[in-house]
Amino acid sequence: MYPLKGGHYLFDEIRRHQGAEDSWAILDRDSGVVIYQSDRDPSIFATLETFEAGATWLWEQVNDGELPYEAKGSIIGAIGRMDANIMTEPNKLGYDSLVSYLKQDKAKYRQLWRDQILGSTAKDFMDMVERLGSWGHPSVVIVTSPEIFDTIDQEDFPISRCDYSGYAC
């Protein structure tokens, strides 16, 4: 999974306008799953609407067939994250090495992945817009304290409460 931190859209909408401490998206390159996240977010439902509008924002950026500055930056950033090998935690290095070995992740496959990322076009971004815009039934998980949970207005959006251990929902 590669975090897509620092995105213009999430930064502007969720951090600057809504006051969350942080916001990011993670793309799992193996499954194609995109996970939107925010931290210390004062407005859960406004954030969910912002996540939902992500496809529209991306469409507005690339609908004229040109890659905007943000898209070009995300391409370079994806390569940088993929090739980053500076790890401060030895257990992370070990974990990443194990996952690489189990996936049979070889240098030629990583190079092919790099070439595909560098060759990204506006059409590729529009294909992503289509995928983001047709989620179907996205999963929503809110991790919060019991005190904050009790203050959430659940009139339009019922939320199931689960025990932190995960055994009771």
N, C-alpha and C positions, 0 to 999 in steps of 0.2 A: 504494500500500500504506500502511496506517495501523497503526503499532505500537500495541498495546494494553498498554502498560507499566503496571506498578503494580497489576496485577490481584491481588485478594485471594487467590485460589486459588494462582496460580503463586508469589506472594510467600511465602505461608505454607508451602506444600509443598516448593518447590525451594530457595528462598533460606534461609528460617528453619530448616526441619527437615533439609534435606539438605546445606546449606552451600555451594551454588553462589554465585558472585559476583553473578549477575544472571539473570533469566529473563523472557521476554516472548513474546507471540504477535503475529503480523502477519496481518492479513486483507487480501487483495488484492480490492478491490471490483469489479474488472473480471472476474476469473476465479472468484471465490468461494473461492479456495484459502486455507486457514489454515495458517500456518507457526508451529510452536512452536520456540523457541530457548532455550538456556541458555548461560552463559559461565562458564568455569572450574569446571566441574561435577565434583565428586569421585565421583559415582555414576551412570554413564551409564544403567545398566539400571533403577535406581530412578526416574530421571527419565523414561525412556520409559514406565514404568508410570504415573507421575503424569500425563504427557501423555494417555495412553490413558484415564485415569479422568476427564478433563476434562468429558466429556459427562455422566457420572453426577453430578458435582458441580453442573453447571449445572441438570440436571433437579431435583436436590434443592432448588435455590434457587427455582425457578419453578413447581413442579408443583402448587401450590395455586391457581394462576391470578393471583397477585399479583406485581408486580415488586418484588424486594428492593432495598434501598438500593444494593448494588453494581451492579445492572442499571441503575438510574436514573443512577448516576454514570458508567457506561460510555456511556450515551446522550449525556450532556452532554460527556463527554470526547471522543467521536467528533466532535461538532460543533466543539469547540475545535480539534482536530487538523486537521479539514478546513478551517477558516477561518483557521488560523494563517498569517500572511504574514510573520512576522519570521524572516528567514533571514540567518544570519551569513556564509554562504559564497556568493560571487557565482556560482560555477559550479553550485551547487545551484539557485539562482534561475533561471539559464539553462536547466538541465536540466528543471526543473519546467515552465517556460514552453514549452519545446519539446514535452514530452510532452502538455501541455494542448492545444497547437496541433494536434499530430498526431491526438489523440483527438477533436478538435473539441469540446472540453469548454467548454461555454458556460454563462453565468451562470444561465440558466433551468434547465439540467439540474442544476447544483449546488444550486439552490434546491429543486428537486424531491427531490433526494437528502436535503437537510436536513429537508424536511417528512416524508419517509418515516422518517428516523431518529428525529425527535421524536415521531412517531406510533407508535413501536414498542410492542408489547403483549407480554404474557406468552406468547401464542400464537406470536409471532414468535421469541421466545427458545426455545420448545419446538421449533419447526421447526429452529432451529440445533442443538439437542440431537440431533434425529434425524439431521441431516447429520453432526455430529461423531461420533455413535455408529455410523455405517455407512460408515466410511472404506473398507472393503474391503482394499485393499493399500497402506497408506501407505508413502511413501518415507522412509527413515531415512538421514541423513548425519551422520557424526561427523568433525569436523575437529580433529585433535590432532597432537601431535608424535610422531615414531617411537618415542621412549622410552615415552611413555604408552600408545601403541597396543599395544606389546609386553606391557604389564601387564594388558590387558583380557582377562577370562575369556570366551572365545568358545564355551564348551561348548553353551549353549542358544541362542546367537544368533550365527551365523557372520557375520563382517564381511569384505567385500572391501577390500583395500588398494589405494589409487590413489596414483599419483605426484602431487605437488602441482601439477605443470604440467597435469594433467588428460589427458595423452596415454596413460597406461598404467594399466590397471586389471586 
